[in-house]
Amino acid sequence: MSKKTVLVSGGAGFIGSHVTVELSQAGYDVVIADNFSNCDETNYKGVCRILGFEPPLIPMDFCDKAAVYALFEKYPIDAVIHFAAFKAVGESVSEPLKYYRNNLLSFLNILDAAKHKGGCNVLFSSSATVYGEAETLPVTEQTPRQPATSPYGNTKTMCEDILRDSVRAYPGIFGIALRYFNPIGAHPTALIGELPRGVPNNLVPFITQTAIGKRECLSVFGNDYPTPDGTCLRDFIDIVDLAKAHVSAVGRMLDGRMKQGYEIFNVGTGRPVSVMELINTFERVNGVKLNWKFAPRRPGDVVSIWADPSLAERELGWKAVRSLDDTLKAAWEWEKYIADKA
Ligand code: UD1
């Protein structure tokens, strides 16, 4: 049987690079396309070193409709995984049009090109942000979505709906939305990982940058929440585990095992971990002391969210297996690798 080709938009980024590795190792031909708007070539080079070959890399912007059409003409794309998007929650509030234009237009162009080719399997990179502050925990895929609290979150909700409606309307288009909880960590080789530009918004990159001395002090946003230790609860999912969920989902689409034309799966561990527990675990497993302090709550943060991942286990045969200890060790190895390179 000939190898299937998967297009990975945003394949040079944090999640896209890990997914490229896992798909390639599972036997797929991967075509990466990225405009490098929020990353450099570090992860792509790391991917090449891990794989021992260079997957095709097309520098392009998915907002360029002609370029997207050309890509679909050039390669026999069996499935596309769409990561290419802006993702800074705060910036999306001050620059909503930038977010709506980029995140929606790129996805519309992909769906248009897929439709033009007579169909395609489309996997959309969604987020637990669509659940907002859920009334019951853990959240299942049936838990109602809440109005998004930021334009970024809104683009995730809207893209889910655009995919659902396209599947309904256009024969040959099949869709899966994976709702990620909090992806963290790095590849065990420490050759690929998260490379935020400027001051990190997310917790783990801020922790590792503080530990290495790039940042002076980590602020823990809020210690008066109604949780066991007063800090927020999240479902931190290892990036390699998360990447493997994509391999399972792509396999399900390509083998015709979907039960509906459009499906949604939570990608999380099912285990809530507090911000404080994460910090303590990081210090313990890596033998480092972190400079941190309590600070006021960060506006827009939900108190607690974690997944019920049982649907993914049942239907995709996927389950998170890496321990938080290993994930936080990998995050630290990656930060040290980057510091050595600088
Ligand atoms: C955010 C986004 C989510 C996105 C994810 C990954 C929202 C509401 N959240 O999730 O959509 O998919 O990033 O990009 O849209 N924290 C600190 N100090 C810090 C940084 C974070 O205490 O310096 C705390 C936060 O208050 C929060 C937890 O750590 O309680 C996790 O924060 P973060 O890593 O930013 O992820 P989320 O806000 O959960």
Residues whose N, C-alpha, C, O or C-beta is under 5 A from the ligand:
A	BS01	UD1	K87 V89 S127 T129 G153 F181 N201 N202 L203 V204 F206 S219 V220 F221 C232 V275 R298 G300 D301
